Amino acid sequence: MQKIGVVSDTHSFIDEKLFDFFKDCKTIIHAGDIGNIDVLNKLKSKFEVFAVYGNIDANEIRIAIKETLLVKIENVKILITHIGGYPGKYESKFNNIIKTESPNIVITGHSHILKVLFDKKNNHLYINPGAYGKNGFHNVRTAIRLVIDGSNIKDLEVLEIER
């Protein structure tokens, strides 16, 4: 059993409130628009990090990580990308990966809109953690924490901080 943190769209900003929320997490998933390599390195200094780059990320980040990532934590397969769409409106290329890999969780970023729902058609949990950074149209900065216990996904919690 392990706690997992999920964040996206930090746009070069992280703070102690995020680290406090993730303090019991072993692993962090960052769904892109990291902003700068320092954010990625700060996360890596405290956690195991699975991250993908987003549309604002420069070459330094794009060289260090991939656009799309498939990982397995315990018995849960997780597919991560920044711009992937959402259930019923997945990007074509990303939808093909979903069909081929049959993940248990799909994580995207980009929209700055927190969304968690079960995709019945593809039989997986869809997560967009919203945006944690201070840039963008969102009024509330958000992140997610959840527990993976074998094949079970449970105890999902949301951090909300007014901008």
C-alpha positions in Angstrom: 0.0 0.0 0.0 1.3 3.4 -0.9 0.1 7.0 -1.1 0.5 8.7 -4.5 0.5 12.4 -5.2 -0.9 13.8 -8.5 -0.2 17.3 -9.7 -0.1 19.2 -13.0 0.4 22.6 -14.4 2.8 23.9 -11.7 4.1 26.5 -14.2 7.4 26.9 -12.3 5.7 27.1 -8.9 5.6 24.7 -5.9 5.6 25.5 -2.2 5.6 24.0 1.3 1.8 23.6 1.2 2.2 21.1 -1.6 5.0 19.3 0.1 2.9 19.1 3.3 0.0 17.6 1.4 2.3 15.0 -0.2 4.4 14.3 3.0 3.2 10.7 3.4 3.5 10.0 -0.4 6.2 7.7 -1.8 5.5 8.7 -5.4 4.4 11.8 -7.2 2.9 11.9 -10.7 3.3 15.2 -12.5 1.1 15.5 -15.6 3.0 18.3 -17.4 3.6 22.0 -17.7 6.2 21.7 -15.0 7.7 25.1 -16.0 11.3 24.7 -15.1 13.8 21.9 -14.3 14.1 23.2 -10.7 10.5 22.2 -9.9 11.2 18.7 -11.2 14.5 18.4 -9.3 12.8 19.6 -6.0 10.2 16.9 -6.4 12.8 14.3 -7.2 14.8 15.2 -4.1 11.9 14.1 -1.9 9.9 11.5 -3.9 10.0 9.0 -6.7 8.6 11.0 -9.6 6.9 10.0 -12.8 6.5 13.1 -15.0 5.6 14.0 -18.5 6.3 17.3 -20.3 3.6 19.7 -21.3 3.2 22.3 -24.0 5.0 25.1 -22.0 8.0 23.0 -21.0 11.3 23.9 -22.7 13.9 21.6 -24.2 15.7 21.0 -20.9 12.6 19.3 -19.5 11.6 17.6 -22.8 15.0 16.0 -22.9 14.7 14.7 -19.3 11.2 13.2 -19.5 8.7 11.9 -22.1 5.4 13.2 -23.5 3.5 10.1 -22.5 4.3 7.6 -19.8 2.9 4.2 -18.8 3.8 3.1 -15.2 2.8 0.3 -12.9 2.4 0.9 -9.2 1.7 -2.2 -7.3 -1.0 -3.9 -9.5 -2.3 -0.6 -11.0 -1.4 0.4 -14.6 -1.3 4.2 -15.0 -1.1 6.1 -18.3 0.0 9.8 -18.1 0.2 12.6 -20.6 -0.4 16.3 -20.6 -2.7 16.9 -23.5 -4.9 13.8 -23.8 -8.4 15.0 -23.6 -11.0 13.4 -21.3 -13.5 10.5 -21.4 -15.5 10.6 -24.6 -13.1 13.2 -26.1 -9.7 11.7 -25.9 -7.1 12.9 -28.4 -6.9 10.3 -31.2 -3.2 9.2 -30.6 -3.8 9.0 -26.8 -7.0 7.1 -27.3 -5.1 4.5 -29.3 -2.7 4.0 -26.4 -5.7 3.6 -24.0 -7.2 0.9 -26.2 -3.8 -0.9 -26.6 -2.7 -0.7 -22.9 -6.0 -0.9 -21.0 -4.8 1.2 -18.0 -6.5 1.3 -14.7 -5.9 5.0 -14.3 -5.6 7.7 -16.9 -4.0 11.0 -15.9 -3.9 14.2 -17.9 -3.3 17.9 -17.3 -3.6 21.0 -19.5 -7.2 22.1 -18.8 -6.5 23.6 -15.4 -9.8 22.0 -14.4 -9.9 19.4 -11.6 -11.8 16.4 -12.9 -12.1 12.8 -11.5 -14.5 10.4 -13.0 -14.9 6.7 -13.9 -14.7 6.1 -17.7 -17.2 3.3 -18.1 -16.5 2.8 -21.8 -12.8 2.2 -21.2 -13.1 0.8 -17.6 -10.6 3.1 -15.9 -10.5 6.0 -13.5 -9.8 9.3 -15.2 -7.9 12.0 -13.2 -7.0 15.6 -14.1 -5.6 17.2 -11.0 -6.3 20.7 -12.2 -3.5 23.2 -11.9 -1.3 23.9 -8.9 0.7 26.9 -10.4 -0.2 30.5 -10.1 -0.5 31.1 -13.9 -3.7 30.5 -15.8 -7.4 31.2 -15.5 -8.1 28.9 -12.5 -9.1 30.5 -9.2 -8.2 27.6 -7.0 -4.9 25.7 -7.1 -5.4 21.9 -6.8 -3.6 18.6 -6.3 -4.7 15.1 -5.5 -3.6 12.4 -3.2 -4.7 8.7 -3.3 -3.9 5.3 -2.1 -2.9 2.3 -4.2 -3.3 -0.9 -2.3 -2.5 -3.9 -4.6 -5.2 -3.5 -7.3 -7.4 -1.1 -5.2 -7.5 2.6 -5.8 -8.9 4.4 -2.7 -9.0 7.3 -0.3 -8.7 10.0 -3.0 -8.3 13.5 -1.4 -8.1 16.9 -3.0 -6.0 19.9 -1.9 -7.6 23.2 -2.7 -5.8 26.5 -2.2 -7.3 29.9 -3.2 -5.0 31.8 -5.6 
